[in-house]
């Protein structure tokens, strides 16, 4: 499965990773998105009731960890990371509103059509993410 992301996601990961409170973020993302099957990846809450093109929110690292929003297109075997936020700490926040979720979905669909995405790959040590412009 190919893992891609919006530029906003890349920027947020880079910002959060600089804060010691969120040092585990990249390892958590690698452990979840690069070691699971499609069925396992769909274990979060599906927000759009679609099994083929699922818009999912998932909690990583338990209740105080991170919330991530992503989109999977099964037939293309592509996963699009859209948004991440910590649940606690300096940058912690509650879940995003339905309006923000709808905007994210529209943004990722536009990015897919225009190929305005980054390919996301773990580094050789599986501790950091590399973002490669498509």
C-alpha positions in Angstrom: 0.0 0.0 0.0 1.3 3.4 -0.9 1.1 6.0 1.9 0.8 9.7 0.8 0.0 12.9 2.7 -1.1 16.4 2.4 1.5 19.2 2.9 -0.5 20.3 6.0 0.1 16.8 7.5 3.8 16.9 6.8 4.1 20.4 8.4 2.2 19.3 11.5 4.3 16.1 12.0 7.5 18.1 11.6 6.2 20.7 14.2 5.1 18.1 16.7 8.2 16.0 16.4 10.3 18.9 17.5 8.5 18.9 20.9 9.8 16.3 23.4 6.3 15.6 24.6 5.4 14.2 21.1 8.7 12.5 20.3 6.9 9.2 19.8 4.7 10.4 17.0 6.8 9.3 14.0 7.4 5.9 15.5 3.7 5.5 16.2 2.8 6.5 12.6 5.4 4.0 11.2 4.2 1.2 13.5 0.6 1.7 12.5 0.7 2.6 8.8 3.6 0.5 7.6 3.0 -2.8 9.4 -0.8 -3.3 9.0 -3.1 -4.9 6.4 -5.8 -2.9 4.7 -8.4 -4.5 7.0 -6.3 -3.6 10.1 -5.9 -0.1 8.9 -9.7 0.2 8.6 -10.1 -0.5 12.4 -10.7 3.1 13.3 -14.0 4.9 13.1 -15.2 5.2 9.4 -16.7 8.7 9.1 -18.2 8.4 5.6 -19.8 4.9 5.7 -17.9 3.8 2.6 -16.0 0.5 2.5 -14.2 1.3 -0.8 -13.1 4.8 -0.1 -13.0 5.1 3.7 -12.5 8.3 5.6 -11.2 7.2 9.0 -10.3 8.7 12.3 -8.1 6.6 14.6 -6.6 7.0 18.0 -2.9 6.1 18.3 -1.1 5.5 21.6 -4.2 5.3 23.7 -6.4 8.0 25.2 -3.7 10.5 25.8 -1.9 9.9 22.5 -2.7 11.2 19.0 -5.8 11.4 16.8 -5.2 10.9 13.1 -7.5 11.3 10.1 -6.8 9.5 6.9 -8.5 8.3 3.7 -8.1 4.9 2.0 -8.9 4.1 -1.6 -9.0 0.3 -1.6 -8.9 -0.2 -5.4 -5.9 2.0 -5.8 -4.2 0.6 -2.7 -3.5 4.1 -1.6 -3.7 5.7 1.9 -3.8 9.5 2.4 -2.7 11.0 5.7 -4.7 14.2 6.2 -4.5 15.5 9.8 -2.9 14.6 13.1 -3.2 16.2 16.5 -2.2 15.2 20.0 -4.9 14.7 22.6 -2.9 16.3 25.5 0.0 18.6 26.1 0.9 22.0 24.7 -0.6 21.3 21.2 -3.4 19.0 22.5 -7.0 19.5 21.4 -10.3 17.8 21.2 -11.7 16.1 18.1 -12.2 18.3 15.1 -15.7 19.4 14.1 -17.7 17.9 11.3 -17.2 21.0 9.2 -13.4 20.7 9.5 -13.6 17.0 8.6 -15.6 17.9 5.5 -13.0 20.5 4.6 -10.2 17.9 5.0 -12.0 15.4 2.8 -12.5 18.0 0.1 -8.9 19.0 0.4 -7.5 15.5 0.0 -9.8 14.8 -3.0 -8.5 17.9 -4.7 -4.9 17.0 -3.8 -5.4 13.5 -5.3 -6.8 15.0 -8.6 -3.9 17.5 -8.8 -1.3 15.1 -7.5 -0.3 17.7 -4.8 0.9 15.1 -2.4 4.0 13.8 -0.6 5.0 10.1 -0.6 5.6 9.1 3.0 8.3 6.5 3.8 10.0 5.4 7.0 13.7 5.9 7.2 16.1 2.9 7.4 15.8 2.8 11.2 12.0 2.9 11.3 12.1 5.9 13.6 11.6 8.9 11.3 9.4 9.7 8.3 10.7 10.9 5.0 8.4 13.0 2.9 9.1 13.0 -0.9 7.2 15.4 -3.1 5.3 13.6 -5.9 
